[in-house]
Amino acid sequence: MVNIIGNLNSFGFCGDMLHVVAILILLRYIWKSQSVNGISGKSLILFALVYTTRYLDLFSVISVYNTILKVIYIITSYVTLYLIYIKFRYTYDRSNDTFRAEILMVSSSVLALFVNYELSLSEFCWTFSIYLESVAMLPQFFMIIKNGEVERMIGYYLFAMGSYRALHIMNWMYRYKIEGFYNAIAANSGLLQSILYIIFLILYSMLQKMPNYFHLVRNQQNNRHSPELKGGQTLLPQPSRWPGISIKV
């Protein structure tokens, strides 16, 4: 019997499968809703760049398990970008996807130049991809916080991606304990990514428990310039968009 996954332990395998599930959840949401509303195109651009630079060895290092996953990650990332920027571009919320993703790319490039295992093109690309992946979800987090809401399926996607990363941290812990092997760049970047997920969850949970103050102020400012209704009545501020929050007037 051929062992197609090599010496990969159960943590790494389950993490990879959750990663694939996350991608399928996102694609299913887009195709079923015929919309990319609530999805950060900038985050998906960063992930496409991550997979492209990391898997330059796609045709030089052949492994059934790894090669299949590499092909899946690369193809689905560009398919998703096609859906966001071409097929369903009219549903893309560009006005709220405003995170400066180029800052993340430049920072990851500089870090990869100075903190790496070897100064070579292939090593730079791999290290760059590891650093960039750890922060690639920041535009999506920023977009959700700015909107104040998240679609249920996008929430499932984020949960699966966070779980995938958590399992890979356990994978590194297991390998260090059993094999004595430790990749500091990959492990520390994965830890940073998990911390960012936790911070996002805490921040989002806190925001759900308070009124969207800035949204209310904006409504009040707009109403000052709106025409009066019949009988001298004026328009009242709109209720907050946050779930479970209502403003009594």
FIKE-257907 format. One record per residue (C-alpha): x, y, z. Coordinates in Angstrom, 1 decimal. Example, Ala and Ser with C-alpha at 12.3 -4.5 7.8 and 13.67 -1.06 7.14 Angstrom:
# residues 2
+--------+--------+--------+
|      u |      v |      w |
+--------+--------+--------+
|   12.3 |   -4.5 |    7.8 |
|   13.7 |   -1.1 |    7.1 |
+--------+--------+--------+
END
This chain:
# residues 249
+--------+--------+--------+
|      u |      v |      w |
+--------+--------+--------+
|    0.0 |    0.0 |    0.0 |
|    1.4 |    3.4 |   -1.0 |
|    1.5 |    6.1 |    1.7 |
|    0.6 |    9.1 |   -0.4 |
|    0.8 |   11.5 |    2.6 |
|    4.4 |   10.6 |    3.6 |
|    5.2 |   11.2 |    7.3 |
|    2.5 |   13.8 |    7.8 |
|    0.9 |   13.5 |   11.2 |
|   -2.8 |   13.7 |   11.9 |
|   -2.6 |   17.3 |   13.0 |
|   -1.1 |   18.4 |    9.7 |
|   -3.4 |   16.3 |    7.7 |
|   -6.6 |   17.5 |    9.4 |
|   -5.3 |   21.1 |    9.1 |
|   -4.8 |   20.7 |    5.4 |
|   -8.3 |   19.2 |    5.0 |
|   -9.8 |   22.1 |    6.9 |
|   -8.0 |   24.5 |    4.6 |
|   -9.6 |   22.8 |    1.6 |
|  -13.0 |   22.9 |    3.3 |
|  -12.6 |   26.6 |    4.0 |
|  -11.9 |   27.3 |    0.3 |
|  -14.9 |   25.2 |   -0.8 |
|  -17.1 |   27.0 |    1.7 |
|  -16.1 |   30.4 |    0.2 |
|  -16.6 |   29.2 |   -3.4 |
|  -20.0 |   27.7 |   -2.5 |
|  -21.1 |   30.9 |   -0.9 |
|  -20.1 |   33.0 |   -4.0 |
|  -21.7 |   30.6 |   -6.5 |
|  -24.9 |   30.1 |   -4.5 |
|  -25.5 |   33.8 |   -3.7 |
|  -24.1 |   35.0 |   -7.1 |
|  -22.4 |   37.7 |   -5.1 |
|  -19.0 |   38.5 |   -3.5 |
|  -20.5 |   41.0 |   -1.1 |
|  -18.6 |   41.0 |    2.2 |
|  -15.5 |   39.3 |    0.8 |
|  -12.2 |   41.1 |    0.7 |
|  -10.7 |   40.9 |   -2.7 |
|   -7.4 |   42.3 |   -1.3 |
|   -7.1 |   39.3 |    1.1 |
|   -7.7 |   36.9 |   -1.7 |
|   -5.0 |   38.7 |   -3.8 |
|   -2.6 |   38.2 |   -0.9 |
|   -3.4 |   34.5 |   -0.6 |
|   -3.0 |   34.0 |   -4.4 |
|    0.4 |   35.7 |   -4.1 |
|    1.2 |   33.4 |   -1.1 |
|    0.5 |   30.2 |   -3.0 |
|    2.2 |   31.4 |   -6.2 |
|    5.5 |   32.3 |   -4.5 |
|    5.5 |   29.3 |   -2.1 |
|    4.9 |   26.6 |   -4.7 |
|    7.5 |   27.4 |   -7.3 |
|    8.6 |   23.8 |   -6.9 |
|    5.3 |   22.5 |   -8.2 |
|    6.8 |   20.7 |  -11.2 |
|   10.3 |   20.0 |   -9.7 |
|    9.3 |   18.3 |   -6.4 |
|    6.6 |   15.7 |   -7.1 |
|    4.6 |   14.2 |   -4.2 |
|    1.0 |   12.9 |   -4.8 |
|   -0.4 |   14.5 |   -1.7 |
|    1.5 |   17.8 |   -1.7 |
|    1.2 |   18.3 |   -5.4 |
|   -2.6 |   17.8 |   -5.4 |
|   -2.9 |   20.3 |   -2.5 |
|   -0.6 |   22.8 |   -4.3 |
|   -2.7 |   22.6 |   -7.5 |
|   -5.9 |   23.1 |   -5.5 |
|   -4.6 |   26.1 |   -3.6 |
|   -3.2 |   27.9 |   -6.7 |
|   -6.2 |   27.2 |   -9.0 |
|   -8.9 |   28.0 |   -6.5 |
|   -7.2 |   31.2 |   -5.5 |
|   -7.2 |   32.5 |   -9.1 |
|  -10.7 |   31.2 |   -9.7 |
|  -11.9 |   33.2 |   -6.7 |
|  -10.2 |   36.3 |   -7.9 |
|  -11.9 |   35.9 |  -11.3 |
|  -15.3 |   35.6 |   -9.5 |
|  -14.5 |   38.7 |   -7.4 |
|  -13.1 |   41.1 |  -10.0 |
|  -14.7 |   39.9 |  -13.2 |
|  -17.8 |   37.7 |  -13.0 |
|  -19.4 |   39.2 |  -10.0 |
|  -17.5 |   42.5 |   -9.9 |
|  -20.8 |   44.5 |   -9.6 |
|  -21.4 |   43.0 |   -6.2 |
|  -17.9 |   43.6 |   -4.9 |
|  -18.0 |   46.1 |   -2.0 |
|  -14.9 |   48.0 |   -3.1 |
|  -15.7 |   51.1 |   -0.9 |
|  -15.2 |   49.1 |    2.3 |
|  -12.3 |   47.0 |    1.1 |
|   -9.8 |   49.8 |    1.8 |
|   -7.0 |   48.1 |    3.8 |
|   -3.5 |   49.1 |    2.5 |
|   -2.5 |   45.6 |    1.4 |
|    0.6 |   46.9 |   -0.3 |
|    2.0 |   47.7 |    3.2 |
|    1.7 |   44.0 |    4.1 |
|    3.5 |   42.9 |    0.9 |
|    6.4 |   45.4 |    1.3 |
|    6.8 |   44.5 |    5.0 |
|    6.8 |   40.8 |    4.2 |
|    9.4 |   41.3 |    1.5 |
|   11.7 |   43.3 |    3.7 |
|   11.4 |   40.8 |    6.5 |
|   12.1 |   37.9 |    4.1 |
|   15.3 |   39.6 |    2.9 |
|   16.7 |   40.0 |    6.4 |
|   15.2 |   37.0 |    8.4 |
|   15.6 |   33.8 |    6.4 |
|   17.6 |   30.6 |    6.3 |
|   19.4 |   31.2 |    3.1 |
|   19.8 |   34.1 |    0.6 |
|   18.5 |   32.6 |   -2.6 |
|   15.5 |   33.3 |   -4.8 |
|   13.6 |   30.2 |   -3.9 |
|   14.3 |   30.7 |   -0.2 |
|   13.2 |   34.3 |   -0.4 |
|   10.0 |   33.4 |   -2.1 |
|    9.2 |   30.7 |    0.4 |
|   10.0 |   32.9 |    3.4 |
|    8.0 |   35.8 |    1.9 |
|    5.0 |   33.6 |    1.4 |
|    5.1 |   32.4 |    5.1 |
|    5.3 |   36.0 |    6.4 |
|    2.6 |   37.2 |    4.1 |
|    0.2 |   34.4 |    4.9 |
|    0.3 |   35.3 |    8.6 |
|   -1.2 |   38.7 |    7.8 |
|   -3.1 |   38.0 |    4.6 |
|   -6.5 |   37.9 |    6.4 |
|   -6.1 |   41.4 |    7.9 |
|   -8.0 |   43.2 |    5.0 |
|  -10.9 |   40.8 |    5.5 |
|  -10.9 |   41.4 |    9.2 |
|  -10.8 |   45.2 |    8.6 |
|  -13.6 |   45.0 |    6.1 |
|  -15.8 |   43.1 |    8.6 |
|  -15.1 |   45.5 |   11.4 |
|  -15.8 |   48.4 |    9.1 |
|  -19.1 |   46.9 |    7.9 |
|  -20.1 |   45.8 |   11.4 |
|  -21.5 |   42.5 |   10.1 |
|  -20.5 |   39.3 |    8.5 |
|  -22.4 |   36.8 |    6.3 |
|  -22.9 |   33.4 |    8.0 |
|  -21.0 |   31.5 |    5.3 |
|  -18.1 |   33.9 |    5.5 |
|  -18.1 |   33.4 |    9.2 |
|  -17.8 |   29.6 |    8.6 |
|  -15.0 |   30.3 |    6.1 |
|  -13.1 |   32.3 |    8.7 |
|  -13.7 |   29.7 |   11.4 |
|  -12.3 |   26.9 |    9.1 |
|   -9.3 |   29.0 |    8.2 |
|   -8.6 |   29.8 |   11.9 |
|   -8.9 |   26.1 |   12.8 |
|   -6.6 |   25.1 |   10.0 |
|   -3.9 |   27.4 |   11.3 |
|   -4.4 |   26.2 |   14.9 |
|   -4.0 |   22.6 |   13.8 |
|   -0.8 |   23.4 |   12.0 |
|    0.6 |   25.0 |   15.2 |
|   -0.2 |   21.7 |   17.0 |
|    1.5 |   19.9 |   14.1 |
|    4.7 |   21.9 |   14.8 |
|    4.5 |   21.2 |   18.5 |
|    4.1 |   17.4 |   17.7 |
|    7.0 |   17.3 |   15.3 |
|    9.2 |   19.1 |   17.8 |
|    8.3 |   16.7 |   20.5 |
|    8.5 |   13.5 |   18.4 |
|   11.1 |   14.4 |   15.8 |
|   13.0 |   17.2 |   17.4 |
|   12.3 |   19.3 |   14.3 |
|   11.4 |   22.9 |   14.6 |
|   11.0 |   25.5 |   11.8 |
|   11.1 |   28.8 |   13.7 |
|    9.9 |   31.0 |   10.7 |
|    6.9 |   28.8 |    9.9 |
|    5.9 |   28.1 |   13.5 |
|    6.2 |   31.7 |   14.7 |
|    4.4 |   33.1 |   11.7 |
|    1.6 |   30.6 |   12.3 |
|    1.4 |   31.7 |   15.9 |
|    1.1 |   35.3 |   14.8 |
|   -1.7 |   34.4 |   12.5 |
|   -3.6 |   32.6 |   15.2 |
|   -3.1 |   35.6 |   17.6 |
|   -4.6 |   37.9 |   14.9 |
|   -7.6 |   35.6 |   14.6 |
|   -8.1 |   35.7 |   18.4 |
|   -7.8 |   39.5 |   18.5 |
|  -10.3 |   39.8 |   15.7 |
|  -12.8 |   37.6 |   17.4 |
|  -12.5 |   39.5 |   20.7 |
|  -12.8 |   42.9 |   19.0 |
|  -15.8 |   41.8 |   16.9 |
|  -17.5 |   40.3 |   19.9 |
|  -17.0 |   43.6 |   21.8 |
|  -18.3 |   45.7 |   18.9 |
|  -21.5 |   43.5 |   18.8 |
|  -22.3 |   44.6 |   22.3 |
|  -22.2 |   48.4 |   21.7 |
|  -23.9 |   50.7 |   19.3 |
|  -22.2 |   51.7 |   16.1 |
|  -21.5 |   55.2 |   17.4 |
|  -19.9 |   56.5 |   14.2 |
|  -22.7 |   55.2 |   12.1 |
|  -25.3 |   57.0 |   14.3 |
|  -23.3 |   60.3 |   14.2 |
|  -23.1 |   60.1 |   10.4 |
|  -26.9 |   59.6 |   10.2 |
|  -27.5 |   62.6 |   12.5 |
|  -25.2 |   64.8 |   10.4 |
|  -26.9 |   63.7 |    7.2 |
|  -30.3 |   64.4 |    8.8 |
|  -29.4 |   68.0 |    9.6 |
|  -29.1 |   68.7 |    5.9 |
|  -32.2 |   66.8 |    4.9 |
|  -35.5 |   68.6 |    4.2 |
|  -38.2 |   68.7 |    6.9 |
|  -41.2 |   66.5 |    6.7 |
|  -44.7 |   67.7 |    6.7 |
|  -45.8 |   69.2 |   10.0 |
|  -42.3 |   70.5 |   10.8 |
|  -41.1 |   67.0 |   11.7 |
|  -37.5 |   66.1 |   10.9 |
|  -36.0 |   62.8 |   10.0 |
|  -34.8 |   60.7 |   13.0 |
|  -31.5 |   58.9 |   13.1 |
|  -31.6 |   55.4 |   11.7 |
|  -31.2 |   52.5 |   14.2 |
|  -27.8 |   51.0 |   14.5 |
|  -26.8 |   48.2 |   12.1 |
|  -25.4 |   46.1 |   14.9 |
|  -27.4 |   42.9 |   15.6 |
|  -29.3 |   43.0 |   18.9 |
|  -28.9 |   46.8 |   19.2 |
|  -31.8 |   49.2 |   19.0 |
|  -32.0 |   52.9 |   19.6 |
|  -35.2 |   54.2 |   21.2 |
|  -36.5 |   57.6 |   20.1 |
+--------+--------+--------+
END
